[in-house]
Amino acid sequence: MKNIKNIEPIEILRFDEKHITEINNANEGFLIIGKIIPSFQEGEWVYEEELFERTSEMKFPDDHLNWSEYINKEDKVIFLAYQNKKCIGQIRLVKDWNKYAYIENIAVRKEFRKSGIGRMLLIVGEEWAKENSLIGMSLEAQNDNLIACRFYIKEEFVLGGVDTLKQFYNPNIDITLYWYKIFT
């Protein structure tokens, strides 16, 4: 684990209008090292990992949303992680129809990954979800984003579903995975 988080304190702030220009700062490339191969056995989703011979890097396009829709709203929120006044991470959540806090995005700048920032953001997101009487958190990830899937598993998310058609238009994505963390 990197020691970056111990150099300067991390501050988690609720997103407001002064943060709009920084919202995509944590959106950086990530490594594609393998994929999750799911199967449904005896009433539950199980999976294996397949590592690729060659790794590659991928980056999602920056989001261009109406960010004012996330300011002071009851049904959606963004939390940003800052260190030394620099935005280093974000989590974006909405109340979903099924009583889950759906994580639209979670991202951490490359140099801060594996330093606890993602976990801090999930904790703040979970607190928000519980304050809003939601039953858990959910998100979706592509099966080739193995590093992210490993993170979700470590944070006690379970695979709850698989979709082979959602990303049909994208020949690079085989399967969308649905991850859930149910509060008990």
N, C-alpha and C positions, 0 to 999 in steps of 0.2 A: 504494500500500500504506500502510496506517495505521501510525503510529509507536507505537501502544499497547504492543506487545511490547517496545519498547526502554525504556519508563519503569521498569518493575519486572520482575524475572526471573519466568519461568514455571516452575512445578514440576509434573512429571508424577508422580502417585502411584498406586500400585495400590490399588484399592478395598478397604475393610474396613468393619467395623461402624460405626465413627465417622463414615463418610461417607453412611450411609443417608438421612439427612434432606436431603442435598444432591443426591441422584442426579438429580433432574429440573430442577435449576437452569439447565442449559444448553438446556433444551427451550423455545425461543422460536419465534415465527412466522418465516416465510421468504417471500420474494417468488416469485410465479408469474408469469414474464415470457414464457413460451413453452413449446414442447414439442419433444421428439425424435421424428422420424418415421423409424422403422427400415425397412429392407428387406434381404432376403437375396439377395445377388448373387454369383454365381461362387464359392459355398462360404463366404462370410463375410458377417457383418452389417455393413452400412453405414448411415449415417443422415444426415438433414438436420435443420436447425433451422427451426422455424416460430415467429416471434415474435408475441405477441398484441398487438392494438391497445390493450387495457387490461390493466394488471397488477392482481394481487390478492395478498392475503396469506393464507397457510395456516399452521396450527399443528397438529402431531400431538398427540393426547391424551397426558397424562403416563402413563408406564409405572407399573404397580402389580404388580410381580413379587415373588417370594420372593427378596429380595436376598441372603439368607444363602447361597443356592445359588451365588453368584459369589465367595464369600470363600474363599481358600486352596484353590481347586479346580484340578485339572490340565487339565480339559476346557473351562473357560470363565473369562473374566476381564473386568474393567472397569478402565480407566485413566482417571483424572480429571486435568484440567489446572487448576492453581490459580495465581492471582496475588493477592498480598496476602491470603492465606487465604480467597479467594473462588473458588468453583468456577465456571470459565468454559468448560469443555468436557469431553466424555467420548467414549470409544470403548468399545463392548461387543462382545466377540468370543466365539465358541464354536468348538470343533473340530467340523467337519462330517464326515459319513461319507465324503466324497469327498476327504479329505486337504487341504481348504481351511480356512482360518480364516474363518468366516462372520461378517461384521460385522453384528450385529443392530441397532446404532445408532451413529451418530457425530453429534455435535451440538456447536455452538459458540455461545456467547451472541452476540447481534446485534452489539454494539459491538466484538467481537473478531474478527469474520469478516474475511477477507482480510488477516489479520495473521500468518499462519503457524501458528496454533494447530491447525487441522485437519491440516495436514501433519505437525506434531509428533506428533499422536495416531496418524496412520497409520504413522509411522516406528516408534513404540513397539509398535503392533500387529503390524507386520511382524517386528520383532525377536522378539516373543513367538511368532509363528507359526513362524519359523525355529528357535527354541529347541525347539519341539515337533515338529520334523521335518515340518512341513506344506509343501505344494508351492506355496501361494499364498494369496491372500485373495479373497473374493467378497462380493458384496452385491447387494441389489435396490433399485431406485428406480422411482418412477412416471415415465412419460415426460413429464409436465408439470412435473417438478421440474428444469427446465433448468439452473438455476444449480448445483445439486448435480451433475448429470451433467457439466457442464463441469469442475467440480472433479475428479471421478473421472478424466476423460480427461486432464487436466493431470497427475494423479498416476499416469499410465501404466496405468490400467485399460482393458480393452477390452470391447466389447459382445460377450457370448457367447451370448445368448439373449433371447427375447421371449415373453411369455405374455399372451394376450388374455382369458383366463378367470379368472385368479387373483383379480382384483378385481371380478368380475362383479356382486357385490352392491352395489358402489359406483358409481353412475352418473356420478360425476365423474372416474373414472380409466379411461382407455382401455386402457393397456398397462403391464405391469410389465416392466422391463428388468433383465437379469442382467449384472452387470459383474464382471470377473475381472482380477486381477493375478497373473500366474504368475511365480514366482521362477526365474531362470535361473542 
